[in-house]
Amino acid sequence: MSALPAPSRTGVRIAGDKYQWLIAWQGCLTVLHDAEVLPSNPVLSVGVEQDGVGNLDDVVLYRAVPPHTYAQVKYAVDSSTPVNSDYLLAPSPTGGPSILKKIAGTWRQLTAEDTVVDLALITNRAPDPGDPLIGLRDARTGLLMPKAGLLGPGSARGIARRMWAKAAGLTEKDLLELLDCLRIDTSRDLTHLRELVQYQMIAAGLRHDQGAIDAGADWVACQVRDGHRILTGQMIRAGVQALNLRAGPARAVLSIATLKPDPMAAEADYALDWIDRFEGATAYAKRRPEAPATWAQLQDQIEDVRTHLPAGTTAVAVTGSVRQAPAFLLGSVFRMVTGADLAVLQRGELWSTDGAFDTALPPLQNVHALGQGLDLAVAVGVAVDPTEDVLAFLRAQQTPVADLLVLRPPVGVKDNAVPDQATANALAVGIRDAVRRASRTAPRVHLFLAGPMALAVMLGHRWNRVRPTTVYEDVATEEFYEPAFTIEA
């Protein structure tokens, strides 16, 4: 691929504007989502280049009660200027105040009457990990505190604090108060931002294709061009109707991450972060809780997630990264008999447990006799065939099972065996019905899964009138598997 020419100043300005409109459209999606899901302190309107709020005026989220969010948006065409002390403390190109000094002035203005605020610097620039303060940024919150306030005045951190305070025109005490409410939202590149917007459009019940994302950002640009500085819920809903963006119900957002950070965690109605509680240095290697964390603790917390979502929630968008057993458990927590509808983004498409299908899809079946007890073992092989590994595990562990029932999609085991939502729902019903019939006289089912995460959610969602079930996770050890969760079906 040939290199692109350097963008012109006009091109840079247009790209920066589009970046800002997309962030403002995120705020509009929050307004729509909150109006449907009814969190305790909803966002009611969005300010764009709002008058009277100083330097943090690019995008403002006005909530029912403070803190409101005041954001400055900074776009860069390349990675030559990371976010560090030099970037934040340098005078503007025309010799004016630095970014930090402008933010400090706005903070003083907004908090003059002891008003609580939420401030954000949003940029596609990367943080400088070697900076004595920026390097302390908590990736979960975007805040430099509490670490920025630790260590004495002679440390590199203490020297940086004094330098920042002087440049901002603040005392060190005031600087730390500012840093308590200033989120440094870095590395929000365009691809990452569009992914976030896609999830938020799903949560708001809107179309989430690339054309719909662009239409929303362009709508914001038109409002700003026409002189509208405050975008109210009524205006946003009218815009959605005019753009024909409505696609389904608004959904509460539930983030569960065990493998890698979830970009939607900060936007979720509830987020469960177990990344640091799973062993393994990479997402691929994270397969089991690391002591003292246990599967039982994770089960308790997943079973408790319903209590953390807005009251009356029935439609839920699930984001994050989990393996088969936690996905199945989550589906069982929001079982069909409860009236819940779970949706997962799978291969860029929304797979919903309420998705329509014609008839159940019976799986291919093979039975392997073991004669080790009265229970039934079930292996569901979609992406890979787990038969040999499961048989070896059951024999080595002397698991008290009479038979191993292996279930596969009608087209066989392959990556695209379950191509869409309708097939997944139909196959989930077919698998459940097959297990129901096979386990009628078994005291317990031992379940092993190998397939798409969304299918595991759908299967757990429909796991009723089945014998009590132990779900196993592939832990990639000599034993292959270990029991993760027990579900009373």
Disulfide bonds with the S-S distance in Angstrom:
none
